Amino acid sequence: MAFKGENACQMWANIKTTGTMTIRDSFNVSSITNVGSNTARLDLTTSFADTNYCVVCSCCEDDFSNTSRTPRNANPTRKRFVTGSIYVNAARYEEGNSSAVDQLLVAAFGNQ
């Protein structure tokens, strides 16, 4: 069953930023662009109706090692949202520096 409306997830993506930035899988994402400093611009297939949407991000930098414990955080990177694209980035938590990650996970909720 497909859900529609403002209560449904309107886009999501699983992104690899290590090496060549690529999308592993996604919904409502037409393309990805590496805009520098491990920041991705996700262009949407169907734009949001306005800029009052919510973006939720997470990331995992682990390379299958049990000893990797350096925390990372992921977040949208624009001061103001735009309707047709979402910009996201991952960073080392304690340093605030952008960081390549194995999985950058993004979801957005809002009106389309």
PyMOL commands that place a pseudoatom at each C-alpha (Angstrom):
pseudoatom trace, name=CA, resn=MET, resi=1, chain=A, elem=C, hetatm=0, pos=[0.000, 0.000, 0.000]
pseudoatom trace, name=CA, resn=ALA, resi=2, chain=A, elem=C, hetatm=0, pos=[1.414, 3.394, -0.968]
pseudoatom trace, name=CA, resn=PHE, resi=3, chain=A, elem=C, hetatm=0, pos=[0.936, 6.262, 1.459]
pseudoatom trace, name=CA, resn=LYS, resi=4, chain=A, elem=C, hetatm=0, pos=[0.458, 9.807, 0.226]
pseudoatom trace, name=CA, resn=GLY, resi=5, chain=A, elem=C, hetatm=0, pos=[0.133, 13.166, 1.894]
pseudoatom trace, name=CA, resn=GLU, resi=6, chain=A, elem=C, hetatm=0, pos=[2.083, 15.127, 4.444]
pseudoatom trace, name=CA, resn=ASN, resi=7, chain=A, elem=C, hetatm=0, pos=[2.323, 12.223, 6.901]
pseudoatom trace, name=CA, resn=ALA, resi=8, chain=A, elem=C, hetatm=0, pos=[4.198, 9.980, 4.466]
pseudoatom trace, name=CA, resn=CYS, resi=9, chain=A, elem=C, hetatm=0, pos=[7.881, 9.904, 3.650]
pseudoatom trace, name=CA, resn=GLN, resi=10, chain=A, elem=C, hetatm=0, pos=[8.201, 11.856, 0.386]
pseudoatom trace, name=CA, resn=MET, resi=11, chain=A, elem=C, hetatm=0, pos=[11.838, 10.953, -0.340]
pseudoatom trace, name=CA, resn=TRP, resi=12, chain=A, elem=C, hetatm=0, pos=[14.593, 8.765, 1.032]
pseudoatom trace, name=CA, resn=ALA, resi=13, chain=A, elem=C, hetatm=0, pos=[18.093, 7.760, -0.027]
pseudoatom trace, name=CA, resn=ASN, resi=14, chain=A, elem=C, hetatm=0, pos=[20.958, 5.504, 1.020]
pseudoatom trace, name=CA, resn=ILE, resi=15, chain=A, elem=C, hetatm=0, pos=[24.162, 7.188, -0.214]
pseudoatom trace, name=CA, resn=LYS, resi=16, chain=A, elem=C, hetatm=0, pos=[27.802, 6.086, -0.312]
pseudoatom trace, name=CA, resn=THR, resi=17, chain=A, elem=C, hetatm=0, pos=[30.150, 9.075, -0.038]
pseudoatom trace, name=CA, resn=THR, resi=18, chain=A, elem=C, hetatm=0, pos=[33.433, 7.131, 0.099]
pseudoatom trace, name=CA, resn=GLY, resi=19, chain=A, elem=C, hetatm=0, pos=[35.211, 6.982, -3.260]
pseudoatom trace, name=CA, resn=THR, resi=20, chain=A, elem=C, hetatm=0, pos=[32.752, 7.966, -5.981]
pseudoatom trace, name=CA, resn=MET, resi=21, chain=A, elem=C, hetatm=0, pos=[29.563, 9.317, -4.392]
pseudoatom trace, name=CA, resn=THR, resi=22, chain=A, elem=C, hetatm=0, pos=[26.678, 7.068, -5.415]
pseudoatom trace, name=CA, resn=ILE, resi=23, chain=A, elem=C, hetatm=0, pos=[23.105, 6.279, -4.456]
pseudoatom trace, name=CA, resn=ARG, resi=24, chain=A, elem=C, hetatm=0, pos=[22.636, 2.681, -3.339]
pseudoatom trace, name=CA, resn=ASP, resi=25, chain=A, elem=C, hetatm=0, pos=[18.860, 2.950, -3.373]
pseudoatom trace, name=CA, resn=SER, resi=26, chain=A, elem=C, hetatm=0, pos=[16.305, 5.742, -3.172]
pseudoatom trace, name=CA, resn=PHE, resi=27, chain=A, elem=C, hetatm=0, pos=[12.758, 6.946, -3.606]
pseudoatom trace, name=CA, resn=ASN, resi=28, chain=A, elem=C, hetatm=0, pos=[11.879, 10.236, -5.384]
pseudoatom trace, name=CA, resn=VAL, resi=29, chain=A, elem=C, hetatm=0, pos=[15.529, 11.087, -6.117]
pseudoatom trace, name=CA, resn=SER, resi=30, chain=A, elem=C, hetatm=0, pos=[16.378, 11.767, -9.770]
pseudoatom trace, name=CA, resn=SER, resi=31, chain=A, elem=C, hetatm=0, pos=[20.120, 12.409, -9.375]
pseudoatom trace, name=CA, resn=ILE, resi=32, chain=A, elem=C, hetatm=0, pos=[22.978, 13.050, -6.969]
pseudoatom trace, name=CA, resn=THR, resi=33, chain=A, elem=C, hetatm=0, pos=[25.778, 15.609, -7.288]
pseudoatom trace, name=CA, resn=ASN, resi=34, chain=A, elem=C, hetatm=0, pos=[28.919, 15.828, -5.178]
pseudoatom trace, name=CA, resn=VAL, resi=35, chain=A, elem=C, hetatm=0, pos=[29.111, 19.570, -4.481]
pseudoatom trace, name=CA, resn=GLY, resi=36, chain=A, elem=C, hetatm=0, pos=[32.359, 19.283, -2.475]
pseudoatom trace, name=CA, resn=SER, resi=37, chain=A, elem=C, hetatm=0, pos=[33.452, 18.529, 1.080]
pseudoatom trace, name=CA, resn=ASN, resi=38, chain=A, elem=C, hetatm=0, pos=[31.482, 15.253, 1.089]
pseudoatom trace, name=CA, resn=THR, resi=39, chain=A, elem=C, hetatm=0, pos=[28.267, 17.204, 0.602]
pseudoatom trace, name=CA, resn=ALA, resi=40, chain=A, elem=C, hetatm=0, pos=[25.607, 15.702, -1.651]
pseudoatom trace, name=CA, resn=ARG, resi=41, chain=A, elem=C, hetatm=0, pos=[22.876, 17.514, -3.531]
pseudoatom trace, name=CA, resn=LEU, resi=42, chain=A, elem=C, hetatm=0, pos=[19.915, 15.216, -4.075]
pseudoatom trace, name=CA, resn=ASP, resi=43, chain=A, elem=C, hetatm=0, pos=[17.666, 16.402, -6.893]
pseudoatom trace, name=CA, resn=LEU, resi=44, chain=A, elem=C, hetatm=0, pos=[14.077, 15.299, -6.418]
pseudoatom trace, name=CA, resn=THR, resi=45, chain=A, elem=C, hetatm=0, pos=[11.882, 13.695, -9.065]
pseudoatom trace, name=CA, resn=THR, resi=46, chain=A, elem=C, hetatm=0, pos=[8.838, 15.457, -7.573]
pseudoatom trace, name=CA, resn=SER, resi=47, chain=A, elem=C, hetatm=0, pos=[9.558, 18.709, -5.729]
pseudoatom trace, name=CA, resn=PHE, resi=48, chain=A, elem=C, hetatm=0, pos=[8.081, 19.686, -2.401]
pseudoatom trace, name=CA, resn=ALA, resi=49, chain=A, elem=C, hetatm=0, pos=[5.161, 22.133, -2.538]
pseudoatom trace, name=CA, resn=ASP, resi=50, chain=A, elem=C, hetatm=0, pos=[6.949, 24.500, -0.149]
pseudoatom trace, name=CA, resn=THR, resi=51, chain=A, elem=C, hetatm=0, pos=[10.080, 24.698, 1.996]
pseudoatom trace, name=CA, resn=ASN, resi=52, chain=A, elem=C, hetatm=0, pos=[8.337, 23.680, 5.233]
pseudoatom trace, name=CA, resn=TYR, resi=53, chain=A, elem=C, hetatm=0, pos=[9.440, 20.038, 5.064]
pseudoatom trace, name=CA, resn=CYS, resi=54, chain=A, elem=C, hetatm=0, pos=[11.453, 18.015, 7.552]
pseudoatom trace, name=CA, resn=VAL, resi=55, chain=A, elem=C, hetatm=0, pos=[14.761, 16.290, 6.714]
pseudoatom trace, name=CA, resn=VAL, resi=56, chain=A, elem=C, hetatm=0, pos=[16.032, 13.436, 8.893]
pseudoatom trace, name=CA, resn=CYS, resi=57, chain=A, elem=C, hetatm=0, pos=[19.620, 12.203, 8.443]
pseudoatom trace, name=CA, resn=SER, resi=58, chain=A, elem=C, hetatm=0, pos=[21.831, 9.507, 9.883]
pseudoatom trace, name=CA, resn=CYS, resi=59, chain=A, elem=C, hetatm=0, pos=[25.100, 7.899, 8.867]
pseudoatom trace, name=CA, resn=CYS, resi=60, chain=A, elem=C, hetatm=0, pos=[27.376, 4.942, 9.408]
pseudoatom trace, name=CA, resn=GLU, resi=61, chain=A, elem=C, hetatm=0, pos=[31.082, 5.253, 8.688]
pseudoatom trace, name=CA, resn=ASP, resi=62, chain=A, elem=C, hetatm=0, pos=[32.021, 1.734, 9.718]
pseudoatom trace, name=CA, resn=ASP, resi=63, chain=A, elem=C, hetatm=0, pos=[33.954, -0.422, 7.290]
pseudoatom trace, name=CA, resn=PHE, resi=64, chain=A, elem=C, hetatm=0, pos=[32.815, -3.665, 8.975]
pseudoatom trace, name=CA, resn=SER, resi=65, chain=A, elem=C, hetatm=0, pos=[35.368, -3.221, 11.767]
pseudoatom trace, name=CA, resn=ASN, resi=66, chain=A, elem=C, hetatm=0, pos=[34.307, -3.907, 15.338]
pseudoatom trace, name=CA, resn=THR, resi=67, chain=A, elem=C, hetatm=0, pos=[36.790, -1.322, 16.636]
pseudoatom trace, name=CA, resn=SER, resi=68, chain=A, elem=C, hetatm=0, pos=[35.621, 1.777, 14.757]
pseudoatom trace, name=CA, resn=ARG, resi=69, chain=A, elem=C, hetatm=0, pos=[34.013, 4.046, 17.340]
pseudoatom trace, name=CA, resn=THR, resi=70, chain=A, elem=C, hetatm=0, pos=[34.529, 7.566, 15.964]
pseudoatom trace, name=CA, resn=PRO, resi=71, chain=A, elem=C, hetatm=0, pos=[31.025, 9.054, 15.972]
pseudoatom trace, name=CA, resn=ARG, resi=72, chain=A, elem=C, hetatm=0, pos=[29.672, 10.813, 12.898]
pseudoatom trace, name=CA, resn=ASN, resi=73, chain=A, elem=C, hetatm=0, pos=[26.655, 13.009, 12.494]
pseudoatom trace, name=CA, resn=ALA, resi=74, chain=A, elem=C, hetatm=0, pos=[24.685, 13.768, 9.345]
pseudoatom trace, name=CA, resn=ASN, resi=75, chain=A, elem=C, hetatm=0, pos=[22.617, 16.827, 8.627]
pseudoatom trace, name=CA, resn=PRO, resi=76, chain=A, elem=C, hetatm=0, pos=[21.087, 19.009, 5.925]
pseudoatom trace, name=CA, resn=THR, resi=77, chain=A, elem=C, hetatm=0, pos=[23.521, 21.764, 4.968]
pseudoatom trace, name=CA, resn=ARG, resi=78, chain=A, elem=C, hetatm=0, pos=[21.471, 24.726, 3.707]
pseudoatom trace, name=CA, resn=LYS, resi=79, chain=A, elem=C, hetatm=0, pos=[20.407, 27.640, 5.852]
pseudoatom trace, name=CA, resn=ARG, resi=80, chain=A, elem=C, hetatm=0, pos=[17.197, 27.746, 3.863]
pseudoatom trace, name=CA, resn=PHE, resi=81, chain=A, elem=C, hetatm=0, pos=[15.598, 24.748, 2.206]
pseudoatom trace, name=CA, resn=VAL, resi=82, chain=A, elem=C, hetatm=0, pos=[14.683, 24.727, -1.493]
pseudoatom trace, name=CA, resn=THR, resi=83, chain=A, elem=C, hetatm=0, pos=[11.788, 22.761, -2.992]
pseudoatom trace, name=CA, resn=GLY, resi=84, chain=A, elem=C, hetatm=0, pos=[13.563, 20.686, -5.648]
pseudoatom trace, name=CA, resn=SER, resi=85, chain=A, elem=C, hetatm=0, pos=[16.803, 19.612, -3.951]
pseudoatom trace, name=CA, resn=ILE, resi=86, chain=A, elem=C, hetatm=0, pos=[18.116, 18.498, -0.578]
pseudoatom trace, name=CA, resn=TYR, resi=87, chain=A, elem=C, hetatm=0, pos=[21.731, 19.072, 0.477]
pseudoatom trace, name=CA, resn=VAL, resi=88, chain=A, elem=C, hetatm=0, pos=[23.225, 16.710, 3.073]
pseudoatom trace, name=CA, resn=ASN, resi=89, chain=A, elem=C, hetatm=0, pos=[26.618, 16.127, 4.644]
pseudoatom trace, name=CA, resn=ALA, resi=90, chain=A, elem=C, hetatm=0, pos=[28.293, 13.883, 7.211]
pseudoatom trace, name=CA, resn=ALA, resi=91, chain=A, elem=C, hetatm=0, pos=[30.910, 15.101, 9.682]
pseudoatom trace, name=CA, resn=ARG, resi=92, chain=A, elem=C, hetatm=0, pos=[33.123, 13.834, 12.483]
pseudoatom trace, name=CA, resn=TYR, resi=93, chain=A, elem=C, hetatm=0, pos=[31.168, 14.625, 15.627]
pseudoatom trace, name=CA, resn=GLU, resi=94, chain=A, elem=C, hetatm=0, pos=[34.041, 15.852, 17.804]
pseudoatom trace, name=CA, resn=GLU, resi=95, chain=A, elem=C, hetatm=0, pos=[35.788, 17.847, 15.065]
pseudoatom trace, name=CA, resn=GLY, resi=96, chain=A, elem=C, hetatm=0, pos=[32.940, 19.120, 12.920]
pseudoatom trace, name=CA, resn=ASN, resi=97, chain=A, elem=C, hetatm=0, pos=[34.937, 18.296, 9.768]
pseudoatom trace, name=CA, resn=SER, resi=98, chain=A, elem=C, hetatm=0, pos=[33.170, 16.786, 6.785]
pseudoatom trace, name=CA, resn=SER, resi=99, chain=A, elem=C, hetatm=0, pos=[33.822, 13.100, 6.472]
pseudoatom trace, name=CA, resn=ALA, resi=100, chain=A, elem=C, hetatm=0, pos=[33.239, 10.407, 3.866]
pseudoatom trace, name=CA, resn=VAL, resi=101, chain=A, elem=C, hetatm=0, pos=[30.934, 7.707, 5.196]
pseudoatom trace, name=CA, resn=ASP, resi=102, chain=A, elem=C, hetatm=0, pos=[29.887, 4.264, 4.061]
pseudoatom trace, name=CA, resn=GLN, resi=103, chain=A, elem=C, hetatm=0, pos=[26.186, 5.064, 4.431]
pseudoatom trace, name=CA, resn=LEU, resi=104, chain=A, elem=C, hetatm=0, pos=[24.586, 8.505, 4.526]
pseudoatom trace, name=CA, resn=LEU, resi=105, chain=A, elem=C, hetatm=0, pos=[20.871, 7.967, 5.145]
pseudoatom trace, name=CA, resn=VAL, resi=106, chain=A, elem=C, hetatm=0, pos=[18.325, 10.673, 4.334]
pseudoatom trace, name=CA, resn=ALA, resi=107, chain=A, elem=C, hetatm=0, pos=[14.524, 10.884, 4.577]
pseudoatom trace, name=CA, resn=ALA, resi=108, chain=A, elem=C, hetatm=0, pos=[12.203, 13.865, 4.133]
pseudoatom trace, name=CA, resn=PHE, resi=109, chain=A, elem=C, hetatm=0, pos=[8.587, 14.472, 5.078]
pseudoatom trace, name=CA, resn=GLY, resi=110, chain=A, elem=C, hetatm=0, pos=[6.367, 17.298, 3.814]
pseudoatom trace, name=CA, resn=ASN, resi=111, chain=A, elem=C, hetatm=0, pos=[3.821, 18.386, 1.231]
pseudoatom trace, name=CA, resn=GLN, resi=112, chain=A, elem=C, hetatm=0, pos=[4.281, 17.640, -2.444]
for i in range(1, 112): cmd.bond("trace and resi %d" % i, "trace and resi %d" % (i + 1))
show_as sticks, trace
zoom trace
